Amino acid sequence: MPRAQLSPKPKTKRKQWTRNNMIEAVKSVREKKMGLKKAVKLYNVPKTTLQRFVHSDQPPEEVVNTNIGRKPVLPPQLEENLVSYLLTMESKFYGLTRQDVRKMAYQ
C-alpha cells in the first residue's frame, strides 16, 4: 500500500532563497553597509551563493536571474523546430527511436 504524502517536499535544496532578499543582500554587502555573515543571517540566503554574487561584475538584478544547471546545447528556436517535427512524425504514426532523434539533433 503506497504512503500518502501530506505535503510535497522539494527534491533539491537548490535556489530556495527569494529573489528580493538576495538582491538586497548583494547590494548591502557591495555598499559595505554590512558584512557577509550579517547579510547571510539577516536575509536568510546561502553564504557561498552570496559571496559568488558579490564578487561578480554584473548588477545585482542580472546576477540573481542566472539559471542553475547545465547550459542548453541547442538554441531555443532549433529545439522548438525539432520538437514540432517529432510531434508531427508521431501524429503520423512514424516511429522514431532515440538514436534517430539524436542524429537529427546532431545534424
C-alpha positions in Angstrom: 0.0 0.0 0.0 1.6 3.4 -1.0 2.2 6.0 1.5 0.1 9.2 1.3 2.2 12.3 1.2 0.8 15.2 3.2 2.9 17.9 1.5 5.2 17.6 -1.5 8.8 18.0 -0.5 11.2 19.7 -2.8 13.5 17.3 -4.5 16.5 19.6 -4.0 17.6 22.3 -1.7 18.9 24.5 -4.5 17.7 28.1 -5.0 15.3 28.2 -2.2 16.1 31.9 -1.4 13.9 34.7 -2.6 15.0 36.9 -5.4 14.3 40.2 -3.5 16.3 39.0 -0.4 19.3 38.1 -2.5 19.3 41.4 -4.3 19.1 43.3 -1.1 21.9 41.2 0.5 24.1 41.8 -2.5 23.5 45.5 -2.5 24.2 45.9 1.2 27.4 43.9 1.1 28.7 45.7 -2.0 27.9 49.1 -0.5 29.6 47.9 2.7 26.6 48.6 4.9 27.1 45.2 6.5 29.4 42.2 6.3 28.9 38.9 4.6 28.0 36.9 7.7 25.5 39.5 8.9 23.8 39.7 5.5 23.5 35.9 5.4 21.7 35.8 8.8 19.5 38.9 8.1 18.4 38.0 4.6 18.4 34.2 5.0 20.5 33.4 1.9 23.3 30.9 1.4 26.8 32.2 2.2 28.6 30.8 -0.8 26.0 32.0 -3.3 26.0 35.4 -1.8 29.8 35.5 -1.9 29.8 34.5 -5.6 27.2 37.1 -6.5 29.0 39.9 -4.5 32.3 39.3 -6.4 30.5 39.3 -9.8 30.8 42.4 -12.0 27.2 42.4 -13.1 24.4 44.4 -11.4 22.5 42.5 -8.6 19.3 42.2 -10.7 21.2 40.4 -13.5 23.3 38.2 -11.2 20.2 36.9 -9.4 18.5 35.9 -12.7 21.2 33.4 -13.7 19.9 29.9 -14.3 21.3 26.9 -12.5 22.3 23.7 -14.1 23.9 22.9 -17.5 23.7 25.3 -20.4 21.5 24.1 -23.2 23.2 22.7 -26.3 20.6 23.6 -28.9 19.4 27.2 -29.4 15.7 27.6 -28.4 14.4 28.1 -31.9 16.1 25.0 -33.2 14.8 23.0 -30.3 11.3 24.2 -31.0 11.6 23.2 -34.6 12.9 19.7 -33.7 10.0 19.2 -31.2 7.4 20.2 -33.7 8.9 17.9 -36.3 8.9 15.0 -33.8 5.3 15.6 -32.8 4.3 15.7 -36.5 6.0 12.4 -37.1 4.4 10.9 -34.1 0.9 12.0 -35.2 1.5 10.2 -38.5 2.5 7.0 -36.6 6.1 7.1 -37.9 8.1 5.7 -35.0 11.4 7.4 -34.3 13.9 5.9 -32.0 16.1 7.7 -29.5 19.0 7.2 -31.9 17.1 8.8 -34.8 16.3 11.9 -32.6 20.0 12.2 -31.6 21.1 12.0 -35.2 18.6 14.7 -36.2 19.8 16.9 -33.3 23.4 16.5 -34.3 22.7 17.3 -38.0 
